[in-house]
């Protein structure tokens, strides 16, 4: 299990030094995610991707559940009241519509979620707009205290903003 640690760094140079120190602490490059303003030059930093900066994962989960439920409901109504062959309900049709509803719900909600900013990062928006850099680093849960202590000792300019006990499955 991994935990996600949030740090606010004052500028890009501090972010680069912090990344170097995390690499020396054997934290993989792909486990560090930096978020900055659009006009910030983040060359050399591992920028957070759409999975970390949007609500696409949560939206996909919600779309899957709602789509499957609606598909199952419509499928059940069609199977019972409008059987294709004979007078008996066509339960296979209900299952097929539930699967189709789940797929459509996931696709549609993902299209919406990709353009919706992450609720997890909403609290950092003012600082990012002021030019600070947000670092999200994913570390094994037993290394959290050591990494926090290391960064606090080496980077007094950085501000620890908290830890999430479990990071999302995909980002």
N, C-alpha and C positions, 0 to 999 in steps of 0.2 A: 504494500500500500504506500501511496505517495501523498504528500501534503504540498500545498502551494503556498509559498511565502510571497507576500507583497512588499516591495520596497519602493519608495519614492526617492529619486536621485535628482540633484539640482540641474545637471546639464549632461551633454553627450560625453564629454571627457570623463566625467565621474562614472558614467554608465560603462564606458569602455574599460576603465580601470577595474570596476566591479566585475565585469565579465571575465577579465583576465584572472582576477583572484578566484573566481568561482571555477574557472578551468583548472587552476592550480590545486583547488580543493577536490578535483576529480568529478565535477558536475559536468555532465555532457552539454555540449553547445545547444543541442536540440531541446534541452530541458529548460532553457532560459528564453523568456519571451519579453521583448521590450515594446512599450507602447509610447508614442510621442505624437506631437502635433503633425499635421499633414506636411507642413513646410520644413520640418526638421530633417537634417541630413543624418540618416542612421546607418550609413555605410559601415560595414564591419560588425554591426550588431544583428542579432537574430530577432528580427521583427516578429511580433505576434501576428498570426494569420487570422483569417475570418472565423475560424473555430474558437479562438480565444477572445475576439473582440465583438462578436455578435451573439445573438440568442438563437443561432441556427440549431444547435443540438436540442435545447429545450423545446423549441418550436416543433422540431421533427417528432419528438416524443409525444407532444400533445396532439399533433396531427395524426399520428399513428393510432392513438387511442380513440380519438373522436371519429376518425375515418372508419376504423374497424367497427365501432359501435353503430354508426349510421348505416354502414354497409350491411351489417348483420340484421338491423331492424328492417331495412328495405328488403333485404333478401328473404327474411322470414315472411314478411307480408306478401311478397310476390310468390314465394314457394307455396304458401297456404291458399291464397285467394286466386292466384292465376297460374295453376300448374300447367306446364308446357305439354306434358304427355299424361293422359289419364286424369283420374280424379284425386289421386294421392299427392300430398305435398312433395315437392322436389327439394329435399334438404341439401342436395349437392349445389343447387343454384344459390341457396342461402349462404353456404360456405364460400362459394366463388365470389359473390357480391361483397361479403365481409372482407375477403382478401383484396379485392379490387378497391374497396373503400379505404382500406388501410394504406394501400399503395398511393392512391390519389391524395388522401389526407396528408400523408408524409411529404409527398412532392409539393403540394400547394402550400403547406405551412412552412416548409423549408425555404420556399421562394420569398415568403414574408419575413421569416426569421433572419435571413442573411442580411437584410437591410435594417434590422432593428439592433441598436447598440446593446451590448451586454448589460444586464441588470447588475451583475457582479462588479463591473467596472464603473458604473454610474457615479459612485462616490468619489472617484478619482478625476472626473472630468474637469473640474475647475483648476486643479493643479496641473494637469496636462496642458490645458489651454494657456496657462501662465508660462509654459516652457519647460516644466519638469518632465522627467522620464519615469515611467512606471516600469518596474522590473517584476515579472512574475517568474519565480523559479520553482520547479517541481523537484522535490527531494524525497528520498525514502523517509518515512515518518520517524524513524529512530535517529536520523541525522539532522532534524530540524533545529534543535537547540545548538548543536555545534556550528552549523552554518550561520545561524543568527548571531551567535557570539563572535564568529570570525568576521562577519561583515560589520558588526558594530565596532569591533576593535580596529579594523583596517579602514573603515569609511565612516568617520564621525559626521560627515556632511549628509549621509543618507539617513532616511527615516523609515523605520520598520512600521508597516501599516497593518500587520496582522497575518494570520495564517488560517488557511482553510484546511480542515482535517482530511478531506478527500477531494482530490481534484476531479473534474469531470472525466468521464470514461474516454472520450475521443480527443479533446484538446490536450 
